[in-house]
Amino acid sequence: MERANNIIFVGIKKNITELPKGKWVDELSRVIWSHNTTESRTTKFTPFKLLYGEEVVTPEEIRLKSWRTSEEAGAEEEDIKPSIDTIEAGMIQAAINLG
């Protein structure tokens, strides 16, 4: 957790050099999004995938109605939700990647 906090702090610090004092809060959500959707070199997974078992759907995919967000995909909601087994398999693979 400390490593993630440090990465987020460094990301905010890099992006606030041109912002007025106290505006770092405006950058926080963008930096956290970037951290959570960037693949780790060690685990080969994003933090989002390790937590939820699936990659994040980006705002562009929603706006452009990609195949993952279209209603014509035909999957029931239960089929879309990742199972605990899927999430655990991702975590096991991440642990293997660490070794």
Buried (B, 14 or more C-beta within 10 A) or exposed (E): EEEEEEBBEEBBEEBBEEEEEEEBEEBBEEBBBEBBBEEBEEBEBBBBBBEBBBEBEBEEBEEEEEEEEEEEEEEEEEEEEEEEEEBEEBBEBBEEEEE
